[in-house]
Amino acid sequence: MPNIETLLTTIVQPLIKFPDQLEIQIEETDDFIEYHLHLNPEDIGRVIGRKGRVIRSIRTIIYSIRNASDKRTKIIVNDDKE
């Protein structure tokens, strides 16, 4: 199984101003494996991009990776640290 968390980190860190504040939290539900990106509020726009183009491209790459399970992958961008 590919390490999606490492791939997400590799893709997102060069895009943001505060790479040390990037946190990826993994939650598994019945249907999905969710990757929650916790970012500095200033970096959210950089990750989402104009009209959502950057996050759409990231999702396209991540969704093309096949999981060992039948669960689908979801990427969620969060601005607050819980």
PyMOL Python script that loads the backbone (N, CA, C, O; Angstrom):
from pymol import cmd

cmd.read_pdbstr("""\
ATOM      1  N   MET A   1       0.853  -1.182   0.000  1.00  0.00           N
ATOM      2  CA  MET A   1       0.000   0.000   0.000  1.00  0.00           C
ATOM      3  C   MET A   1       0.899   1.245   0.000  1.00  0.00           C
ATOM      4  O   MET A   1       1.812   1.347   0.819  1.00  0.00           O
ATOM      5  N   PRO A   2       0.649   2.170  -0.894  1.00  0.00           N
ATOM      6  CA  PRO A   2       1.465   3.376  -0.959  1.00  0.00           C
ATOM      7  C   PRO A   2       1.209   4.263   0.258  1.00  0.00           C
ATOM      8  O   PRO A   2       0.118   4.259   0.828  1.00  0.00           O
ATOM      9  N   ASN A   3       2.216   5.006   0.637  1.00  0.00           N
ATOM     10  CA  ASN A   3       2.084   5.901   1.778  1.00  0.00           C
ATOM     11  C   ASN A   3       1.545   7.243   1.290  1.00  0.00           C
ATOM     12  O   ASN A   3       2.305   8.113   0.863  1.00  0.00           O
ATOM     13  N   ILE A   4       0.250   7.396   1.357  1.00  0.00           N
ATOM     14  CA  ILE A   4      -0.423   8.589   0.848  1.00  0.00           C
ATOM     15  C   ILE A   4      -0.079   9.809   1.701  1.00  0.00           C
ATOM     16  O   ILE A   4       0.014  10.922   1.183  1.00  0.00           O
ATOM     17  N   GLU A   5       0.107   9.608   2.986  1.00  0.00           N
ATOM     18  CA  GLU A   5       0.446  10.727   3.867  1.00  0.00           C
ATOM     19  C   GLU A   5       1.783  11.360   3.457  1.00  0.00           C
ATOM     20  O   GLU A   5       1.909  12.584   3.443  1.00  0.00           O
ATOM     21  N   THR A   6       2.764  10.541   3.129  1.00  0.00           N
ATOM     22  CA  THR A   6       4.058  11.049   2.682  1.00  0.00           C
ATOM     23  C   THR A   6       3.925  11.784   1.357  1.00  0.00           C
ATOM     24  O   THR A   6       4.537  12.835   1.165  1.00  0.00           O
ATOM     25  N   LEU A   7       3.139  11.247   0.454  1.00  0.00           N
ATOM     26  CA  LEU A   7       2.916  11.896  -0.837  1.00  0.00           C
ATOM     27  C   LEU A   7       2.235  13.249  -0.658  1.00  0.00           C
ATOM     28  O   LEU A   7       2.628  14.229  -1.290  1.00  0.00           O
ATOM     29  N   LEU A   8       1.224  13.307   0.193  1.00  0.00           N
ATOM     30  CA  LEU A   8       0.546  14.579   0.462  1.00  0.00           C
ATOM     31  C   LEU A   8       1.515  15.604   1.040  1.00  0.00           C
ATOM     32  O   LEU A   8       1.505  16.769   0.643  1.00  0.00           O
ATOM     33  N   THR A   9       2.342  15.171   1.971  1.00  0.00           N
ATOM     34  CA  THR A   9       3.333  16.075   2.560  1.00  0.00           C
ATOM     35  C   THR A   9       4.292  16.583   1.502  1.00  0.00           C
ATOM     36  O   THR A   9       4.616  17.770   1.474  1.00  0.00           O
ATOM     37  N   THR A  10       4.749  15.694   0.630  1.00  0.00           N
ATOM     38  CA  THR A  10       5.680  16.068  -0.431  1.00  0.00           C
ATOM     39  C   THR A  10       5.063  17.072  -1.399  1.00  0.00           C
ATOM     40  O   THR A  10       5.756  17.963  -1.891  1.00  0.00           O
ATOM     41  N   ILE A  11       3.785  16.940  -1.672  1.00  0.00           N
ATOM     42  CA  ILE A  11       3.109  17.839  -2.608  1.00  0.00           C
ATOM     43  C   ILE A  11       2.795  19.189  -1.954  1.00  0.00           C
ATOM     44  O   ILE A  11       2.996  20.236  -2.569  1.00  0.00           O
ATOM     45  N   VAL A  12       2.306  19.169  -0.717  1.00  0.00           N
ATOM     46  CA  VAL A  12       1.782  20.383  -0.083  1.00  0.00           C
ATOM     47  C   VAL A  12       2.881  21.271   0.510  1.00  0.00           C
ATOM     48  O   VAL A  12       2.783  22.494   0.412  1.00  0.00           O
ATOM     49  N   GLN A  13       3.912  20.700   1.115  1.00  0.00           N
ATOM     50  CA  GLN A  13       4.925  21.508   1.796  1.00  0.00           C
ATOM     51  C   GLN A  13       5.568  22.586   0.924  1.00  0.00           C
ATOM     52  O   GLN A  13       5.736  23.704   1.409  1.00  0.00           O
ATOM     53  N   PRO A  14       5.936  22.326  -0.318  1.00  0.00           N
ATOM     54  CA  PRO A  14       6.534  23.404  -1.124  1.00  0.00           C
ATOM     55  C   PRO A  14       5.560  24.542  -1.457  1.00  0.00           C
ATOM     56  O   PRO A  14       5.992  25.634  -1.826  1.00  0.00           O
ATOM     57  N   LEU A  15       4.270  24.296  -1.332  1.00  0.00           N
ATOM     58  CA  LEU A  15       3.268  25.305  -1.676  1.00  0.00           C
ATOM     59  C   LEU A  15       3.017  26.318  -0.567  1.00  0.00           C
ATOM     60  O   LEU A  15       2.547  27.422  -0.839  1.00  0.00           O
ATOM     61  N   ILE A  16       3.319  25.965   0.663  1.00  0.00           N
ATOM     62  CA  ILE A  16       2.888  26.779   1.792  1.00  0.00           C
ATOM     63  C   ILE A  16       4.035  27.557   2.437  1.00  0.00           C
ATOM     64  O   ILE A  16       5.204  27.192   2.310  1.00  0.00           O
ATOM     65  N   LYS A  17       3.669  28.648   3.138  1.00  0.00           N
ATOM     66  CA  LYS A  17       4.645  29.498   3.816  1.00  0.00           C
ATOM     67  C   LYS A  17       5.122  28.906   5.138  1.00  0.00           C
ATOM     68  O   LYS A  17       6.270  29.104   5.537  1.00  0.00           O
ATOM     69  N   PHE A  18       4.247  28.187   5.804  1.00  0.00           N
ATOM     70  CA  PHE A  18       4.542  27.635   7.125  1.00  0.00           C
ATOM     71  C   PHE A  18       4.490  26.105   7.091  1.00  0.00           C
ATOM     72  O   PHE A  18       3.561  25.511   7.637  1.00  0.00           O
ATOM     73  N   PRO A  19       5.477  25.461   6.456  1.00  0.00           N
ATOM     74  CA  PRO A  19       5.446  24.002   6.329  1.00  0.00           C
ATOM     75  C   PRO A  19       5.560  23.271   7.663  1.00  0.00           C
ATOM     76  O   PRO A  19       5.132  22.122   7.775  1.00  0.00           O
ATOM     77  N   ASP A  20       6.131  23.921   8.674  1.00  0.00           N
ATOM     78  CA  ASP A  20       6.253  23.280   9.983  1.00  0.00           C
ATOM     79  C   ASP A  20       4.912  23.158  10.696  1.00  0.00           C
ATOM     80  O   ASP A  20       4.789  22.393  11.652  1.00  0.00           O
ATOM     81  N   GLN A  21       3.897  23.907  10.239  1.00  0.00           N
ATOM     82  CA  GLN A  21       2.575  23.856  10.857  1.00  0.00           C
ATOM     83  C   GLN A  21       1.623  22.895  10.140  1.00  0.00           C
ATOM     84  O   GLN A  21       0.463  22.762  10.531  1.00  0.00           O
ATOM     85  N   LEU A  22       2.104  22.237   9.109  1.00  0.00           N
ATOM     86  CA  LEU A  22       1.277  21.268   8.384  1.00  0.00           C
ATOM     87  C   LEU A  22       1.108  20.013   9.229  1.00  0.00           C
ATOM     88  O   LEU A  22       2.084  19.419   9.687  1.00  0.00           O
ATOM     89  N   GLU A  23      -0.138  19.624   9.424  1.00  0.00           N
ATOM     90  CA  GLU A  23      -0.466  18.395  10.128  1.00  0.00           C
ATOM     91  C   GLU A  23      -1.443  17.616   9.273  1.00  0.00           C
ATOM     92  O   GLU A  23      -2.403  18.175   8.743  1.00  0.00           O
ATOM     93  N   ILE A  24      -1.197  16.334   9.144  1.00  0.00           N
ATOM     94  CA  ILE A  24      -2.115  15.480   8.409  1.00  0.00           C
ATOM     95  C   ILE A  24      -2.684  14.472   9.389  1.00  0.00           C
ATOM     96  O   ILE A  24      -1.951  13.690   9.994  1.00  0.00           O
ATOM     97  N   GLN A  25      -3.995  14.501   9.535  1.00  0.00           N
ATOM     98  CA  GLN A  25      -4.685  13.602  10.450  1.00  0.00           C
ATOM     99  C   GLN A  25      -5.504  12.621   9.612  1.00  0.00           C
ATOM    100  O   GLN A  25      -6.239  13.029   8.713  1.00  0.00           O
ATOM    101  N   ILE A  26      -5.376  11.344   9.908  1.00  0.00           N
ATOM    102  CA  ILE A  26      -6.067  10.314   9.140  1.00  0.00           C
ATOM    103  C   ILE A  26      -7.230   9.780   9.965  1.00  0.00           C
ATOM    104  O   ILE A  26      -7.059   9.380  11.116  1.00  0.00           O
ATOM    105  N   GLU A  27      -8.410   9.780   9.363  1.00  0.00           N
ATOM    106  CA  GLU A  27      -9.599   9.219   9.994  1.00  0.00           C
ATOM    107  C   GLU A  27     -10.203   8.195   9.049  1.00  0.00           C
ATOM    108  O   GLU A  27     -10.316   8.425   7.845  1.00  0.00           O
ATOM    109  N   GLU A  28     -10.582   7.076   9.612  1.00  0.00           N
ATOM    110  CA  GLU A  28     -11.151   6.010   8.792  1.00  0.00           C
ATOM    111  C   GLU A  28     -12.616   5.827   9.168  1.00  0.00           C
ATOM    112  O   GLU A  28     -12.946   5.623  10.336  1.00  0.00           O
ATOM    113  N   THR A  29     -13.493   5.903   8.164  1.00  0.00           N
ATOM    114  CA  THR A  29     -14.916   5.670   8.370  1.00  0.00           C
ATOM    115  C   THR A  29     -15.289   4.378   7.641  1.00  0.00           C
ATOM    116  O   THR A  29     -14.418   3.670   7.135  1.00  0.00           O
ATOM    117  N   ASP A  30     -16.573   4.079   7.591  1.00  0.00           N
ATOM    118  CA  ASP A  30     -17.013   2.855   6.918  1.00  0.00           C
ATOM    119  C   ASP A  30     -16.735   2.877   5.422  1.00  0.00           C
ATOM    120  O   ASP A  30     -16.412   1.845   4.834  1.00  0.00           O
ATOM    121  N   ASP A  31     -16.859   4.056   4.800  1.00  0.00           N
ATOM    122  CA  ASP A  31     -16.722   4.167   3.348  1.00  0.00           C
ATOM    123  C   ASP A  31     -15.443   4.859   2.885  1.00  0.00           C
ATOM    124  O   ASP A  31     -15.011   4.655   1.751  1.00  0.00           O
ATOM    125  N   PHE A  32     -14.831   5.675   3.747  1.00  0.00           N
ATOM    126  CA  PHE A  32     -13.724   6.520   3.317  1.00  0.00           C
ATOM    127  C   PHE A  32     -12.512   6.412   4.239  1.00  0.00           C
ATOM    128  O   PHE A  32     -12.628   6.046   5.409  1.00  0.00           O
ATOM    129  N   ILE A  33     -11.361   6.738   3.685  1.00  0.00           N
ATOM    130  CA  ILE A  33     -10.174   7.063   4.461  1.00  0.00           C
ATOM    131  C   ILE A  33      -9.971   8.551   4.236  1.00  0.00           C
ATOM    132  O   ILE A  33      -9.665   8.983   3.125  1.00  0.00           O
ATOM    133  N   GLU A  34     -10.143   9.339   5.300  1.00  0.00           N
ATOM    134  CA  GLU A  34     -10.106  10.791   5.186  1.00  0.00           C
ATOM    135  C   GLU A  34      -8.757  11.320   5.657  1.00  0.00           C
ATOM    136  O   GLU A  34      -8.267  10.943   6.722  1.00  0.00           O
ATOM    137  N   TYR A  35      -8.168  12.193   4.855  1.00  0.00           N
ATOM    138  CA  TYR A  35      -6.923  12.862   5.197  1.00  0.00           C
ATOM    139  C   TYR A  35      -7.257  14.327   5.451  1.00  0.00           C
ATOM    140  O   TYR A  35      -7.586  15.068   4.525  1.00  0.00           O
ATOM    141  N   HIS A  36      -7.170  14.736   6.711  1.00  0.00           N
ATOM    142  CA  HIS A  36      -7.467  16.111   7.097  1.00  0.00           C
ATOM    143  C   HIS A  36      -6.163  16.890   7.130  1.00  0.00           C
ATOM    144  O   HIS A  36      -5.247  16.559   7.883  1.00  0.00           O
ATOM    145  N   LEU A  37      -6.091  17.927   6.309  1.00  0.00           N
ATOM    146  CA  LEU A  37      -4.912  18.797   6.281  1.00  0.00           C
ATOM    147  C   LEU A  37      -5.172  19.983   7.194  1.00  0.00           C
ATOM    148  O   LEU A  37      -6.056  20.798   6.927  1.00  0.00           O
ATOM    149  N   HIS A  38      -4.403  20.079   8.270  1.00  0.00           N
ATOM    150  CA  HIS A  38      -4.508  21.209   9.191  1.00  0.00           C
ATOM    151  C   HIS A  38      -3.381  22.170   8.840  1.00  0.00           C
ATOM    152  O   HIS A  38      -2.203  21.821   8.913  1.00  0.00           O
ATOM    153  N   LEU A  39      -3.765  23.396   8.456  1.00  0.00           N
ATOM    154  CA  LEU A  39      -2.819  24.385   7.955  1.00  0.00           C
ATOM    155  C   LEU A  39      -2.946  25.695   8.715  1.00  0.00           C
ATOM    156  O   LEU A  39      -3.938  25.948   9.399  1.00  0.00           O
ATOM    157  N   ASN A  40      -1.924  26.515   8.579  1.00  0.00           N
ATOM    158  CA  ASN A  40      -1.992  27.889   9.037  1.00  0.00           C
ATOM    159  C   ASN A  40      -3.040  28.598   8.170  1.00  0.00           C
ATOM    160  O   ASN A  40      -3.103  28.348   6.966  1.00  0.00           O
ATOM    161  N   PRO A  41      -3.862  29.474   8.756  1.00  0.00           N
ATOM    162  CA  PRO A  41      -4.897  30.154   7.961  1.00  0.00           C
ATOM    163  C   PRO A  41      -4.356  30.899   6.732  1.00  0.00           C
ATOM    164  O   PRO A  41      -5.064  31.039   5.736  1.00  0.00           O
ATOM    165  N   GLU A  42      -3.113  31.375   6.796  1.00  0.00           N
ATOM    166  CA  GLU A  42      -2.533  32.077   5.644  1.00  0.00           C
ATOM    167  C   GLU A  42      -2.235  31.127   4.484  1.00  0.00           C
ATOM    168  O   GLU A  42      -2.149  31.566   3.337  1.00  0.00           O
ATOM    169  N   ASP A  43      -2.077  29.846   4.764  1.00  0.00           N
ATOM    170  CA  ASP A  43      -1.711  28.872   3.735  1.00  0.00           C
ATOM    171  C   ASP A  43      -2.900  28.216   3.044  1.00  0.00           C
ATOM    172  O   ASP A  43      -2.727  27.526   2.040  1.00  0.00           O
ATOM    173  N   ILE A  44      -4.087  28.421   3.563  1.00  0.00           N
ATOM    174  CA  ILE A  44      -5.254  27.750   2.992  1.00  0.00           C
ATOM    175  C   ILE A  44      -5.471  28.165   1.540  1.00  0.00           C
ATOM    176  O   ILE A  44      -5.729  27.318   0.685  1.00  0.00           O
ATOM    177  N   GLY A  45      -5.368  29.446   1.259  1.00  0.00           N
ATOM    178  CA  GLY A  45      -5.547  29.935  -0.107  1.00  0.00           C
ATOM    179  C   GLY A  45      -4.513  29.378  -1.057  1.00  0.00           C
ATOM    180  O   GLY A  45      -4.808  29.137  -2.227  1.00  0.00           O
ATOM    181  N   ARG A  46      -3.313  29.173  -0.573  1.00  0.00           N
ATOM    182  CA  ARG A  46      -2.252  28.611  -1.419  1.00  0.00           C
ATOM    183  C   ARG A  46      -2.555  27.169  -1.789  1.00  0.00           C
ATOM    184  O   ARG A  46      -2.286  26.749  -2.914  1.00  0.00           O
ATOM    185  N   VAL A  47      -3.113  26.406  -0.854  1.00  0.00           N
ATOM    186  CA  VAL A  47      -3.408  24.998  -1.112  1.00  0.00           C
ATOM    187  C   VAL A  47      -4.666  24.853  -1.966  1.00  0.00           C
ATOM    188  O   VAL A  47      -4.738  23.968  -2.819  1.00  0.00           O
ATOM    189  N   ILE A  48      -5.643  25.705  -1.744  1.00  0.00           N
ATOM    190  CA  ILE A  48      -6.878  25.617  -2.531  1.00  0.00           C
ATOM    191  C   ILE A  48      -6.656  26.183  -3.932  1.00  0.00           C
ATOM    192  O   ILE A  48      -7.102  25.589  -4.914  1.00  0.00           O
ATOM    193  N   GLY A  49      -5.979  27.312  -4.037  1.00  0.00           N
ATOM    194  CA  GLY A  49      -5.695  27.907  -5.341  1.00  0.00           C
ATOM    195  C   GLY A  49      -6.883  28.659  -5.911  1.00  0.00           C
ATOM    196  O   GLY A  49      -7.984  28.628  -5.362  1.00  0.00           O
ATOM    197  N   ARG A  50      -6.636  29.334  -7.021  1.00  0.00           N
ATOM    198  CA  ARG A  50      -7.715  30.075  -7.676  1.00  0.00           C
ATOM    199  C   ARG A  50      -8.742  29.111  -8.223  1.00  0.00           C
ATOM    200  O   ARG A  50      -8.427  28.170  -8.951  1.00  0.00           O
ATOM    201  N   LYS A  51      -9.991  29.377  -7.847  1.00  0.00           N
ATOM    202  CA  LYS A  51     -11.125  28.551  -8.262  1.00  0.00           C
ATOM    203  C   LYS A  51     -10.929  27.076  -7.910  1.00  0.00           C
ATOM    204  O   LYS A  51     -11.519  26.203  -8.545  1.00  0.00           O
ATOM    205  N   GLY A  52     -10.107  26.797  -6.907  1.00  0.00           N
ATOM    206  CA  GLY A  52      -9.916  25.427  -6.440  1.00  0.00           C
ATOM    207  C   GLY A  52      -9.046  24.565  -7.323  1.00  0.00           C
ATOM    208  O   GLY A  52      -9.082  23.339  -7.217  1.00  0.00           O
ATOM    209  N   ARG A  53      -8.266  25.177  -8.189  1.00  0.00           N
ATOM    210  CA  ARG A  53      -7.473  24.402  -9.150  1.00  0.00           C
ATOM    211  C   ARG A  53      -6.378  23.578  -8.500  1.00  0.00           C
ATOM    212  O   ARG A  53      -6.144  22.437  -8.900  1.00  0.00           O
ATOM    213  N   VAL A  54      -5.703  24.138  -7.504  1.00  0.00           N
ATOM    214  CA  VAL A  54      -4.586  23.430  -6.869  1.00  0.00           C
ATOM    215  C   VAL A  54      -5.099  22.215  -6.094  1.00  0.00           C
ATOM    216  O   VAL A  54      -4.576  21.113  -6.262  1.00  0.00           O
ATOM    217  N   ILE A  55      -6.109  22.401  -5.254  1.00  0.00           N
ATOM    218  CA  ILE A  55      -6.629  21.277  -4.469  1.00  0.00           C
ATOM    219  C   ILE A  55      -7.263  20.233  -5.383  1.00  0.00           C
ATOM    220  O   ILE A  55      -7.205  19.039  -5.088  1.00  0.00           O
ATOM    221  N   ARG A  56      -7.859  20.661  -6.474  1.00  0.00           N
ATOM    222  CA  ARG A  56      -8.432  19.708  -7.429  1.00  0.00           C
ATOM    223  C   ARG A  56      -7.330  18.851  -8.051  1.00  0.00           C
ATOM    224  O   ARG A  56      -7.507  17.647  -8.235  1.00  0.00           O
ATOM    225  N   SER A  57      -6.193  19.471  -8.374  1.00  0.00           N
ATOM    226  CA  SER A  57      -5.066  18.730  -8.943  1.00  0.00           C
ATOM    227  C   SER A  57      -4.484  17.745  -7.926  1.00  0.00           C
ATOM    228  O   SER A  57      -4.159  16.608  -8.267  1.00  0.00           O
ATOM    229  N   ILE A  58      -4.357  18.195  -6.675  1.00  0.00           N
ATOM    230  CA  ILE A  58      -3.855  17.313  -5.620  1.00  0.00           C
ATOM    231  C   ILE A  58      -4.794  16.124  -5.440  1.00  0.00           C
ATOM    232  O   ILE A  58      -4.347  14.982  -5.326  1.00  0.00           O
ATOM    233  N   ARG A  59      -6.081  16.393  -5.414  1.00  0.00           N
ATOM    234  CA  ARG A  59      -7.066  15.310  -5.254  1.00  0.00           C
ATOM    235  C   ARG A  59      -7.016  14.338  -6.424  1.00  0.00           C
ATOM    236  O   ARG A  59      -7.158  13.131  -6.224  1.00  0.00           O
ATOM    237  N   THR A  60      -6.820  14.832  -7.629  1.00  0.00           N
ATOM    238  CA  THR A  60      -6.723  13.958  -8.793  1.00  0.00           C
ATOM    239  C   THR A  60      -5.559  12.987  -8.650  1.00  0.00           C
ATOM    240  O   THR A  60      -5.692  11.800  -8.949  1.00  0.00           O
ATOM    241  N   ILE A  61      -4.430  13.489  -8.196  1.00  0.00           N
ATOM    242  CA  ILE A  61      -3.260  12.633  -8.002  1.00  0.00           C
ATOM    243  C   ILE A  61      -3.520  11.602  -6.911  1.00  0.00           C
ATOM    244  O   ILE A  61      -3.256  10.414  -7.097  1.00  0.00           O
ATOM    245  N   ILE A  62      -4.032  12.054  -5.784  1.00  0.00           N
ATOM    246  CA  ILE A  62      -4.243  11.149  -4.643  1.00  0.00           C
ATOM    247  C   ILE A  62      -5.339  10.131  -4.946  1.00  0.00           C
ATOM    248  O   ILE A  62      -5.207   8.960  -4.589  1.00  0.00           O
ATOM    249  N   TYR A  63      -6.412  10.558  -5.595  1.00  0.00           N
ATOM    250  CA  TYR A  63      -7.516   9.637  -5.882  1.00  0.00           C
ATOM    251  C   TYR A  63      -7.133   8.579  -6.907  1.00  0.00           C
ATOM    252  O   TYR A  63      -7.779   7.534  -6.986  1.00  0.00           O
ATOM    253  N   SER A  64      -6.095   8.835  -7.690  1.00  0.00           N
ATOM    254  CA  SER A  64      -5.682   7.852  -8.702  1.00  0.00           C
ATOM    255  C   SER A  64      -4.901   6.691  -8.096  1.00  0.00           C
ATOM    256  O   SER A  64      -4.681   5.679  -8.762  1.00  0.00           O
ATOM    257  N   ILE A  65      -4.479   6.830  -6.837  1.00  0.00           N
ATOM    258  CA  ILE A  65      -3.737   5.763  -6.172  1.00  0.00           C
ATOM    259  C   ILE A  65      -4.722   4.737  -5.634  1.00  0.00           C
ATOM    260  O   ILE A  65      -5.707   5.079  -4.980  1.00  0.00           O
ATOM    261  N   ARG A  66      -4.442   3.512  -5.913  1.00  0.00           N
ATOM    262  CA  ARG A  66      -5.329   2.426  -5.491  1.00  0.00           C
ATOM    263  C   ARG A  66      -5.026   2.028  -4.047  1.00  0.00           C
ATOM    264  O   ARG A  66      -3.867   1.832  -3.682  1.00  0.00           O
ATOM    265  N   ASN A  67      -6.062   1.910  -3.238  1.00  0.00           N
ATOM    266  CA  ASN A  67      -5.928   1.473  -1.851  1.00  0.00           C
ATOM    267  C   ASN A  67      -6.004  -0.042  -1.771  1.00  0.00           C
ATOM    268  O   ASN A  67      -6.557  -0.695  -2.656  1.00  0.00           O
ATOM    269  N   ALA A  68      -5.451  -0.585  -0.721  1.00  0.00           N
ATOM    270  CA  ALA A  68      -5.544  -2.031  -0.503  1.00  0.00           C
ATOM    271  C   ALA A  68      -6.980  -2.413  -0.137  1.00  0.00           C
ATOM    272  O   ALA A  68      -7.435  -3.514  -0.448  1.00  0.00           O
ATOM    273  N   SER A  69      -7.684  -1.503   0.519  1.00  0.00           N
ATOM    274  CA  SER A  69      -9.079  -1.772   0.878  1.00  0.00           C
ATOM    275  C   SER A  69     -10.005  -1.205  -0.191  1.00  0.00           C
ATOM    276  O   SER A  69      -9.552  -0.559  -1.136  1.00  0.00           O
ATOM    277  N   ASP A  70     -11.265  -1.443  -0.041  1.00  0.00           N
ATOM    278  CA  ASP A  70     -12.255  -0.929  -0.990  1.00  0.00           C
ATOM    279  C   ASP A  70     -12.720   0.476  -0.634  1.00  0.00           C
ATOM    280  O   ASP A  70     -13.621   1.015  -1.277  1.00  0.00           O
ATOM    281  N   LYS A  71     -12.119   1.064   0.373  1.00  0.00           N
ATOM    282  CA  LYS A  71     -12.528   2.400   0.808  1.00  0.00           C
ATOM    283  C   LYS A  71     -11.984   3.462  -0.127  1.00  0.00           C
ATOM    284  O   LYS A  71     -10.886   3.338  -0.669  1.00  0.00           O
ATOM    285  N   ARG A  72     -12.774   4.507  -0.303  1.00  0.00           N
ATOM    286  CA  ARG A  72     -12.347   5.631  -1.129  1.00  0.00           C
ATOM    287  C   ARG A  72     -11.586   6.630  -0.274  1.00  0.00           C
ATOM    288  O   ARG A  72     -11.728   6.655   0.948  1.00  0.00           O
ATOM    289  N   THR A  73     -10.783   7.449  -0.927  1.00  0.00           N
ATOM    290  CA  THR A  73      -9.955   8.439  -0.247  1.00  0.00           C
ATOM    291  C   THR A  73     -10.614   9.809  -0.339  1.00  0.00           C
ATOM    292  O   THR A  73     -11.212  10.157  -1.357  1.00  0.00           O
ATOM    293  N   LYS A  74     -10.497  10.583   0.740  1.00  0.00           N
ATOM    294  CA  LYS A  74     -11.036  11.936   0.786  1.00  0.00           C
ATOM    295  C   LYS A  74      -9.969  12.857   1.351  1.00  0.00           C
ATOM    296  O   LYS A  74      -9.273  12.485   2.295  1.00  0.00           O
ATOM    297  N   ILE A  75      -9.827  14.057   0.788  1.00  0.00           N
ATOM    298  CA  ILE A  75      -8.915  15.059   1.317  1.00  0.00           C
ATOM    299  C   ILE A  75      -9.750  16.254   1.783  1.00  0.00           C
ATOM    300  O   ILE A  75     -10.544  16.809   1.023  1.00  0.00           O
ATOM    301  N   ILE A  76      -9.555  16.633   3.041  1.00  0.00           N
ATOM    302  CA  ILE A  76     -10.303  17.724   3.628  1.00  0.00           C
ATOM    303  C   ILE A  76      -9.302  18.758   4.153  1.00  0.00           C
ATOM    304  O   ILE A  76      -8.371  18.413   4.882  1.00  0.00           O
ATOM    305  N   VAL A  77      -9.499  20.023   3.781  1.00  0.00           N
ATOM    306  CA  VAL A  77      -8.593  21.096   4.217  1.00  0.00           C
ATOM    307  C   VAL A  77      -9.235  21.793   5.412  1.00  0.00           C
ATOM    308  O   VAL A  77     -10.330  22.347   5.314  1.00  0.00           O
ATOM    309  N   ASN A  78      -8.529  21.752   6.545  1.00  0.00           N
ATOM    310  CA  ASN A  78      -8.990  22.404   7.772  1.00  0.00           C
ATOM    311  C   ASN A  78      -8.045  23.538   8.122  1.00  0.00           C
ATOM    312  O   ASN A  78      -6.832  23.412   7.954  1.00  0.00           O
ATOM    313  N   ASP A  79      -8.593  24.649   8.609  1.00  0.00           N
ATOM    314  CA  ASP A  79      -7.743  25.773   8.978  1.00  0.00           C
ATOM    315  C   ASP A  79      -7.484  25.866  10.475  1.00  0.00           C
ATOM    316  O   ASP A  79      -6.598  26.605  10.905  1.00  0.00           O
ATOM    317  N   ASP A  80      -8.239  25.135  11.262  1.00  0.00           N
ATOM    318  CA  ASP A  80      -8.076  25.227  12.704  1.00  0.00           C
ATOM    319  C   ASP A  80      -7.456  23.950  13.260  1.00  0.00           C
ATOM    320  O   ASP A  80      -7.737  22.844  12.799  1.00  0.00           O
ATOM    321  N   LYS A  81      -6.618  24.136  14.250  1.00  0.00           N
ATOM    322  CA  LYS A  81      -6.031  22.973  14.915  1.00  0.00           C
ATOM    323  C   LYS A  81      -6.907  22.638  16.119  1.00  0.00           C
ATOM    324  O   LYS A  81      -7.211  23.496  16.948  1.00  0.00           O
ATOM    325  N   GLU A  82      -7.297  21.386  16.193  1.00  0.00           N
ATOM    326  CA  GLU A  82      -8.212  20.964  17.268  1.00  0.00           C
ATOM    327  C   GLU A  82      -7.465  20.475  18.476  1.00  0.00           C
ATOM    328  O   GLU A  82      -8.081  20.085  19.468  1.00  0.00           O
TER     329      GLU A  82
END
""", "prot")
cmd.dss("prot")
cmd.show_as("cartoon", "prot")
cmd.util.cbc("prot")
cmd.orient("prot")
